[in-house]
């Protein structure tokens, strides 16, 4: 909903249907190939205009304000001449977190992207999607995808995006009770960095199947070894999926973890798998996963949909 001086916005999570590490650049950034999809697990962001140039951040906050990606997104826009031309406005940014942090679901990156979208409108900056994406890449490799706003085949460090046909999917997403720092996984010496590069045609037909079994997540072995809770929940999810005759290849980790997911043919299957997983976790002394949800894929970012994009 848009008001004269404020915006109420949704920032969706993402999953990586697969993630292959194909190399490493001289500057240390990893070269990737992945298929991204948006899901209906969202943070809520309120942005209100201020008459001074201050950026005020409240609501749920993880870590120092200066490191917050939404604040950094606002500061990046304030460095532009277009911002000064509009009278150097400020904003109050309030975020209600629902997407778990350190889970490979892109919550922080999505908040940053949605903040860029919102402030571009609220401050009347007139920046194009490409201009916003260039700013977003400086904030994090996943930010351009959320600004792209639809299913995508990603290459490079995540900034080279091609549209994938939207496929409605139901998923069970489980987030173990541990935080997985992305840097720890990518810096692991045992990480495989030589997966063969794919062409989009290699999996485009399979991408239309509701149950996804193509490829793998090259980061998963490292995360499982260093964060045993992720491996435990993956194993239990594989058992729950097998009860619905879903192969273990449809159960995998998103991003660097720790969120794991299973694609399913329909909502009923997803709900049965969720219930089975909850029972299994309740029976174990180690305790339940932090969060388990049945989710759907989204055809388009909620803020793009609100403006009539399809």
C-alpha positions, 0 to 999 in steps of 0.5 A: 500500500502506498501513501503520500509519505510512506510505503508498506512493502513485502520482501520475499525470501528465495531458494536456490534450486541448485548451486554449482561453484564453477571457479574463483576470480582473482579477487576471491569472489566465487563464480557460480551457476544457480537457479533462483526462485522467489517464495512466499516467506516475507519480511515486512518493511515500512518506509516513511519519508523524513524532511531531514536527511537522516536515515532512522532504522527501527524494528528488528535489527541484527547487529550494528545499524551501520552494517544493516543492509537496508541502511547501507542501501539507503546510504548508497542512494544518498551518494547519488546526485539524483538524491541531492536534486530531490532536496536530500530527503531522509527516511525511517525504515522499519523492518519486521523480520520473519525470514531467518538470518544466516539461513541461505534464504536471502533475507538481508539481501531481499530487505536491501533490494526492497529498500532500494525499490521503495526509496527510489519511489518515495524519493522520486529518484527515477532510477532504472532497474539496471541502475538499482541492480548496479548499486545492489551488487555493491551490497551483496551478490544476491541483491540483483536477483531480488531487484530482477524480481522473478525466477532466474538462471544466475551466473558470474557472482550472481549478477548475470541473470536470465529469466526462467519460466515460472513454475508453480511449486509447493515446498517444505522449507526447514531452518535448523536451529543454527546460523551458518555464516556464508563466509565460513562456507565459501572460505572452506579449503575443502569446497569444490570449485570446479563444477562444469559450466552448464547452459540454460538449455541443459535444464530448462525443460526439467525446470518446468517440473514441480518436483526439482531433482536437477543438479546439486548444491556444491556448498552442501557437503561443507555446511553439513560437515561444519554444522551437523544440525543441518545434516540432521535435518536434511536426513530427516527431511529425506525420510519424510519425503520418501514417505511421499515417494519423493526421491532424495534428489528433491531434498537439498540445501538453499544457498550456503544453508542452513535452510533445507527444502523439498519440492513437492507435487502439491500442497497436500504432499507438502503438508504431510511432509511438514507434519512428518518432519515435525513429529520426527524432530519432536521425538529427538532429544536434540530439539526441533528445527527453528522454523518449518514452513510450507511455501509456494514459489512466486511468479514475481516480486510482490512489489513488482506485482503491486505495480502490475508487472507479470 
